[in-house]
């Protein structure tokens, strides 16, 4: 199992305090942690729907913020609940890591719909999944699952603020909302691509220096097994 290390700037303030209050929450001990994972994923979909309507309705940005915050809370509590109740399972962790990038993809597509720029959405989703693949392969090779300083918590916080600002702008009748949202989205994509390129370079160095011995085995086919 890979060691998990977070360099997040906001986790000490937005994640750790939630974990510390877990014992005060009325979560049944027999509730499977996978149920919390699926609840968080459902809330991510709610957030994506809100983002899609965030430039045209007053409630879109509010719904986006609520869905993203709810997703973050579920993402924090699922592992804490699993460890506290002795329900840690590989399947649960697999489901969690499988659904996380999908949640982010929903949000990126939601913003693309709000801006009317599905071309930007395509670039954003490709960059997102490239980052997810890089993170998981690196974790396999060096035995550490690391989160950067600007990681999931920072991304969710930024999108939450984005939703709230858009809600305020729509309610105030501010003009050029779609243009402003598109500029924000383009900047977010550019930062993501730069971060990805830097991440690839650093990852290649780290796996060469600190990774497990290189795999020199051949692929075993079903014919070989027979």
Order of alpha helices (4+ residues) and beta strands (2+ residues): beta-alpha-alpha-alpha-alpha-alpha-alpha-beta-alpha-alpha-alpha
